[in-house]
């Protein structure tokens, strides 16, 4: 189906993005519309998607609905958060409510979702900010499982070359279930470094690097005594009864943690050759909005950012435990002795795009950002068949991507609840703009209810997938991405005093 262009935006989706030849003077060391089948140079070969496991439509589930009459002139929102998201909803003129049922949009945390979603009844126009089983994408072990399954399905149907397009997660094993397989691989690759990550935690909590097999035992929690791990904004249900509501794979993982008294981990081959800027490692946070899994409808925001470490990168064995070198999470970096909160450790993505264009060439920069966009879509295609679609749901994901020295992007993880707290006024304005654009896409006010199909550009969000890749043109028919292209960040309507008050409340990522 074709999609219409939003004529109110000054930069239309058929304009070719350009990259300046000069890099911005930022120094981390200082602190056409329409959809089509999946084509050869997009996600899969031969203009078609594989049948079977990969392309089964997302399961659909519509809640029983109650008719509560015409919608209100004023949108009512419910949330327990007191950071940027609350400010954005208030700035839009919406009214907060603490009612359990009388709201138009509920910005819920995932713990509420797992506990109450299946017990809730939504009216026609109510919206909630998570899909029921988001953890298929946002829990690290399940994400890896789904990508591996998809890669195998593509290889069976289209061969190894097509399957290689889904090779964007470093070699991974789930612990404790794949401990024996990991041990065998570890012995086959002496000298390799691996990174251990809790399957259901965020902000760099619980991660560590290993280069000896004996170190892997650090994943165990001897004091767990069958207690669930808490403090995670992406963890699963809290007990066996709640686990019974999850997918079979998620349930198996949760029950295994219960029985063995250990926290589930993912162990991955560490990327030892990251692309460095100023001698420092960085990763990328990209904002992805999914409004439907059936059909899959995906928006990607032009503004994301790079997060830098405070310390020069080193693969020296004596530095293996130094997370200030190896982890770029702001929650970790802000504890470094040399961290300066006023400067932060971030670049806008357009700064990265210009830097790569200057040092590696414009074609290399465009290829990198195009591959990151396709990585975003392929990860979603990998989970589409298992996601429970619900028209009341939308979800803003924080994709974390690492670029190696060959300019290959690697997916680190996908966050269901990307941090909405801010460290600086610049950080606040960026997140405010992303969230405001997100609500423009969701359109709770129904200002674009008569529009046929999703709009191709809304603020900084570009429609990149609508039951097929959205064609944007390019040289020789190549894929073009607007990720990292110029997108103004206007100062949020809150006063400077208000921003100063909220800065420092909570971690940022």
C-alpha positions in Angstrom: 0.0 0.0 0.0 1.2 3.5 -0.7 1.7 6.1 2.0 1.2 9.8 1.7 3.8 12.4 2.4 3.4 14.9 5.2 3.6 18.2 3.4 3.8 20.3 6.6 7.4 19.3 7.1 10.2 21.4 5.5 12.4 18.4 4.7 10.4 15.9 2.7 11.2 12.2 2.7 12.3 12.2 -1.0 15.0 14.7 -0.5 18.5 13.2 -0.5 20.3 13.7 2.8 23.7 15.4 2.6 26.8 15.2 4.8 29.0 18.2 5.4 32.7 17.7 4.5 33.8 19.3 7.7 33.5 17.6 11.1 31.9 19.5 13.9 34.3 20.7 16.5 33.2 18.4 19.2 35.8 16.5 21.1 34.8 13.5 23.3 38.2 13.4 24.9 37.4 16.8 26.4 34.5 15.4 27.8 9.7 8.2 -1.9 6.8 6.9 -0.1 5.3 3.5 -0.6 6.2 0.0 0.6 7.6 -2.9 -1.4 8.6 -6.5 -0.8 11.9 -7.3 0.7 14.5 -6.9 -2.1 18.0 -8.1 -2.7 19.7 -5.0 -1.4 17.3 -4.6 1.5 16.6 -7.4 3.9 16.2 -10.6 1.9 16.8 -11.6 -1.7 14.5 -12.1 -4.7 11.9 -9.5 -3.7 10.1 -11.8 -1.3 10.1 -12.8 2.3 10.6 -16.4 3.4 7.6 -18.3 4.5 7.4 -20.3 7.6 8.9 -19.1 10.9 10.2 -15.7 9.8 7.1 -14.3 8.2 4.3 -15.6 10.2 2.3 -12.6 11.2 2.4 -11.3 14.7 -0.2 -12.8 16.9 -3.0 -10.4 17.4 -4.9 -9.9 20.5 -7.7 -7.3 21.0 -8.9 -6.5 24.5 -12.5 -6.4 25.3 -13.5 -2.8 24.9 -16.0 -0.6 26.7 -17.7 2.2 25.0 -17.1 5.4 26.9 -18.6 7.8 24.3 -16.8 10.6 22.5 -13.2 11.4 23.4 -12.5 14.4 25.6 -11.2 17.7 24.4 -8.3 17.3 26.8 -6.1 14.2 26.9 -5.7 12.6 30.3 -2.5 10.8 31.0 -1.3 8.5 33.8 2.3 7.9 34.8 4.4 7.4 37.9 7.5 8.9 36.3 8.7 12.4 37.1 11.1 13.1 34.3 11.0 14.3 30.7 8.0 12.2 29.7 5.8 13.8 32.3 7.0 17.2 31.2 6.2 16.5 27.6 2.7 15.4 28.3 2.0 18.4 30.4 3.6 20.7 27.8 1.1 19.3 25.3 -1.7 20.6 27.5 -2.7 17.1 28.7 -4.0 16.6 32.3 -2.6 14.1 34.7 -4.9 11.6 36.5 -4.3 8.9 39.1 -7.4 7.0 38.0 -6.8 3.3 37.3 -9.2 3.4 34.4 -10.1 7.0 33.4 -7.1 7.9 31.2 -6.4 8.2 27.5 -2.7 7.3 27.6 -0.8 5.4 30.3 3.0 5.6 30.3 3.5 2.4 32.3 6.6 0.7 33.6 7.2 -2.9 32.6 6.5 -4.2 36.1 3.0 -2.9 35.9 2.6 -4.4 32.5 3.6 -7.9 33.5 1.3 -7.8 36.6 -1.8 -6.1 35.3 -2.0 -6.0 31.5 -3.9 -9.2 31.0 -6.4 -8.2 33.7 -7.1 -4.8 32.1 -9.8 -3.7 29.7 -9.1 -0.8 27.4 -11.6 1.5 25.7 -11.4 2.2 22.0 -9.0 5.2 22.2 -6.8 4.3 25.2 -3.1 3.7 24.5 -0.3 2.2 26.5 3.4 2.4 25.8 4.4 -1.2 25.8 3.5 -4.3 23.8 2.5 -7.2 26.0 5.5 -9.5 25.4 8.1 -6.8 24.6 10.7 -8.9 26.3 11.1 -11.1 23.2 13.0 -8.1 21.9 14.3 -6.4 25.0 15.5 -9.3 27.1 19.0 -10.1 25.9 18.8 -13.9 25.9 15.4 -14.0 24.1 16.6 -11.4 21.5 19.6 -13.6 20.7 17.4 -16.7 20.5 15.0 -15.0 18.1 17.7 -13.6 15.9 19.4 -17.1 15.7 16.1 -18.7 14.7 15.5 -16.1 12.0 19.1 -16.5 10.7 18.6 -20.3 10.3 15.2 -19.8 8.6 16.7 -17.3 6.1 19.7 -19.6 5.4 17.4 -22.6 4.7 15.3 -20.5 2.2 17.8 -18.1 0.7 21.3 -19.4 1.4 24.2 -18.2 3.5 24.7 -14.9 1.8 21.1 -13.8 2.7 21.5 -15.1 6.2 24.7 -13.1 6.7 22.5 -10.0 6.7 21.2 -11.2 10.1 24.7 -11.6 11.5 24.7 -8.4 13.5 25.0 -9.9 17.0 28.3 -11.2 18.2 28.7 -14.9 19.0 26.5 -15.5 22.1 25.5 -18.2 24.6 22.9 -18.2 27.3 23.9 -19.2 30.8 23.4 -21.5 32.5 21.5 -23.4 29.8 24.4 -23.3 27.2 27.3 -23.4 29.6 28.7 -26.6 28.1 28.5 -25.2 24.5 30.2 -22.0 25.7 33.0 -23.9 27.4 33.7 -25.8 24.2 33.8 -22.6 22.1 36.0 -20.9 24.7 38.6 -23.7 24.5 38.6 -23.4 20.7 39.4 -19.7 20.8 42.2 -19.3 23.3 43.0 -15.7 24.1 39.6 -14.4 23.2 37.8 -11.9 25.5 34.1 -12.4 26.3 31.6 -10.1 28.0 29.1 -11.3 30.5 25.7 -9.5 30.7 22.7 -10.1 32.9 19.8 -11.1 30.6 17.3 -8.9 32.2 19.2 -5.8 33.6 20.1 -2.5 32.1 22.4 0.5 32.6 25.5 -1.7 32.5 24.5 -3.4 35.8 26.2 -6.7 36.4 28.4 -6.8 33.3 32.1 -7.9 33.4 34.7 -9.2 31.0 36.5 -12.5 31.1 39.5 -14.1 29.4 39.7 -17.2 31.6 37.1 -19.9 31.8 37.2 -19.9 35.6 36.0 -16.3 35.6 32.7 -17.3 34.1 31.5 -18.4 37.6 31.1 -14.8 38.5 27.7 -15.0 36.9 26.4 -17.1 39.7 24.6 -15.5 42.7 25.3 -17.8 45.7 23.1 -15.6 47.9 20.1 -15.8 45.5 18.6 -18.8 47.3 15.8 -18.9 44.7 15.0 -15.2 45.0 14.2 -13.2 41.9 16.7 -10.6 40.8 15.3 -7.1 41.4 16.1 -3.6 40.2 15.8 -4.4 36.5 13.7 -2.3 34.2 13.6 -5.2 31.7 13.2 -8.2 34.0 10.5 -10.8 33.6 7.7 -11.8 35.9 8.6 -12.0 39.6 7.5 -15.6 40.4 6.6 -18.9 38.8 2.9 -18.0 38.7 3.6 -14.9 36.8 6.1 -16.7 34.6 3.3 -19.0 33.5 1.8 -16.0 31.6 5.0 -15.7 29.5 6.1 -17.3 26.3 7.4 -20.9 26.6 11.0 -19.8 26.2 10.7 -17.0 28.7 8.9 -19.3 31.1 11.7 -21.9 30.8 14.3 -19.2 31.5 12.5 -17.8 34.5 11.8 -21.3 36.0 15.5 -22.2 35.5 16.6 -19.2 37.4 14.2 -20.1 40.2 15.4 -23.7 40.4 19.2 -23.0 40.2 19.2 -19.8 42.3 21.3 -18.0 39.6 20.6 -15.1 37.4 20.3 -15.8 33.7 23.3 -14.3 31.8 24.3 -13.9 28.2 28.0 -14.3 27.3 29.1 -12.7 24.1 32.3 -12.5 22.1 33.7 -9.1 23.0 34.3 -6.7 20.0 38.0 -6.1 20.5 38.4 -3.7 17.5 35.8 -0.9 18.1 35.8 2.2 16.0 37.5 4.8 18.2 37.2 8.6 18.3 39.8 10.4 20.2 41.1 7.0 21.3 37.9 6.3 23.2 35.2 3.7 22.7 31.6 4.7 22.1 28.2 3.2 21.3 25.1 4.6 19.7 21.6 5.1 21.1 19.0 5.2 18.4 15.3 5.8 19.0 12.9 3.4 17.3 9.1 3.7 17.5 6.9 0.7 16.6 3.2 1.4 16.3 2.2 -2.0 15.1 3.6 -5.5 14.6 0.8 -6.6 12.3 1.5 -5.1 9.9 5.0 -4.2 11.2 5.2 -0.4 11.2 8.4 1.2 12.2 9.7 4.8 12.7 13.3 5.8 13.2 14.2 9.2 14.7 17.0 11.2 13.0 18.4 12.4 16.3 20.2 9.8 18.4 23.5 10.2 20.2 26.8 8.5 20.8 27.9 7.7 24.4 31.6 7.8 25.0 33.8 6.3 27.7 35.9 8.6 29.8 39.1 6.6 29.5 41.4 5.7 26.6 40.6 2.3 25.1 42.9 -0.6 25.8 42.7 -4.3 25.4 45.6 -4.8 27.8 44.9 -7.8 30.1 45.4 -5.6 33.2 42.6 -3.4 32.0 40.0 -6.1 31.4 38.1 -5.3 34.6 38.1 -1.5 34.0 34.5 -0.7 33.0 35.4 3.0 32.5 37.2 1.7 29.4 34.8 -1.0 28.2 31.3 0.2 29.2 29.9 3.4 27.7 26.7 3.4 29.9 26.2 6.8 31.4 25.2 5.2 34.7 28.8 3.8 34.9 30.7 6.6 33.3 29.2 9.2 35.7 31.0 7.5 38.6 34.4 8.0 36.9 36.7 10.3 38.8 37.3 12.5 35.8 33.6 12.7 34.7 32.3 16.2 34.2 28.5 16.3 34.3 28.2 19.7 32.7 30.0 18.3 29.6 28.7 14.8 29.6 30.1 12.2 27.2 27.8 12.5 24.2 27.7 13.4 20.5 24.7 13.9 18.3 24.5 11.3 15.6 25.0 13.9 12.9 28.4 14.7 14.5 29.3 11.1 14.1 28.1 11.0 10.5 30.2 14.0 9.7 33.2 12.6 11.5 33.0 9.3 9.6 32.5 11.2 6.3 35.6 13.3 7.0 37.9 10.4 8.1 36.5 7.5 6.0 34.6 9.2 3.2 31.0 10.2 2.5 30.1 6.8 0.9 31.4 4.9 4.0 29.3 7.2 6.2 26.2 6.7 4.2 26.7 2.9 4.1 27.2 2.7 7.8 24.0 4.6 8.7 22.1 2.7 6.1 23.3 -0.6 7.6 22.3 0.6 11.1 18.8 1.4 9.8 18.5 -2.1 8.2 19.8 -3.7 11.5 16.9 -2.0 13.3 14.3 -3.5 11.0 15.9 -7.0 10.9 15.8 -7.2 14.7 12.1 -6.4 14.6 11.5 -8.9 11.8 13.2 -11.5 14.0 10.6 -11.1 16.7 7.6 -10.2 14.7 6.1 -13.7 14.6 6.1 -14.1 18.4 5.0 -10.6 19.3 1.4 -10.2 20.5 0.0 -7.3 18.5 -2.6 -5.0 20.1 -4.0 -1.8 18.6 -3.8 -0.1 22.0 -0.1 -0.5 22.2 2.9 1.4 20.9 6.5 1.2 22.0 9.6 3.5 22.0 12.8 1.4 22.0 16.3 2.5 22.7 18.6 0.5 20.4 22.3 0.3 21.5 24.7 -0.2 18.6 28.4 -0.6 18.5 30.5 0.1 15.4 33.8 -1.8 14.8 36.8 -0.4 13.1 35.6 -1.9 9.8 32.5 0.2 10.2 30.3 -2.8 10.8 27.4 -2.1 13.2 26.7 -4.6 15.9 23.5 -4.7 18.0 24.3 -4.7 21.7 20.7 -4.7 23.1 17.3 -3.1 22.8 15.8 -1.3 25.7 12.1 -1.3 26.4 12.4 1.7 28.8 15.2 3.9 27.5 16.3 6.4 30.1 14.2 9.6 29.9 16.2 11.4 32.6 18.7 14.1 31.6 22.2 15.2 32.7 22.4 18.5 30.8 20.0 21.0 29.2 21.0 19.7 25.8 20.2 16.1 26.8 16.8 17.3 28.1 15.9 19.1 24.9 16.9 16.1 22.8 14.7 13.7 24.8 11.9 16.2 25.0 11.9 16.5 21.2 12.0 12.7 20.6 9.1 12.2 23.0 7.0 15.0 21.6 7.5 13.7 18.0 6.5 10.3 19.2 3.2 11.5 20.5 2.7 13.4 17.2 3.0 10.0 15.4 0.7 8.2 17.9 -1.8 11.1 17.4 -3.9 10.8 20.5 -5.6 14.0 19.5 -6.7 12.3 16.3 -5.7 15.4 14.2 -4.7 13.0 11.4 -7.4 10.4 11.8 -8.6 10.8 8.2 -5.1 10.2 6.8 -4.8 7.0 4.9 -1.9 4.9 6.3 1.0 6.0 8.4 2.6 9.4 7.5 6.1 9.1 6.1 7.7 11.9 8.2 6.5 13.3 11.5 9.0 15.7 13.2 12.3 13.9 13.5 10.7 10.4 12.9 10.9 8.8 9.4 8.8 5.8 8.5 11.3 3.1 7.5 9.1 0.0 7.4 5.4 -0.4 6.7 4.7 -4.0 6.0 7.8 -3.7 3.8 10.7 -1.3 3.4 9.8 2.3 2.7 11.6 3.4 -0.5 13.5 6.7 -0.1 15.6 6.6 -3.3 19.4 7.0 -3.6 22.2 6.6 -6.1 21.9 3.6 -8.3 18.8 2.5 -6.4 20.8 2.1 -3.1 19.2 2.3 0.3 19.2 5.8 1.9 18.9 6.5 5.6 18.0 9.8 7.2 19.4 8.6 10.5 21.9 11.2 11.6 20.7 13.9 9.1 20.0 17.4 10.4 17.0 17.7 12.6 16.6 20.8 14.7 16.3 20.4 18.5 14.3 23.3 19.7 14.6 24.4 23.4 11.9 22.6 25.4 9.1 24.9 26.7 10.2 24.4 30.2 12.2 27.2 31.8 15.9 27.0 32.5 15.2 26.9 36.2 12.8 23.9 35.7 15.5 22.1 33.7 18.1 22.8 36.4 15.8 21.4 39.0 15.3 18.1 37.2 18.9 17.5 36.1 20.7 14.9 38.1 17.5 13.2 39.2 18.1 9.6 38.0 20.6 8.2 35.6 20.8 9.0 31.9 21.6 6.8 29.0 
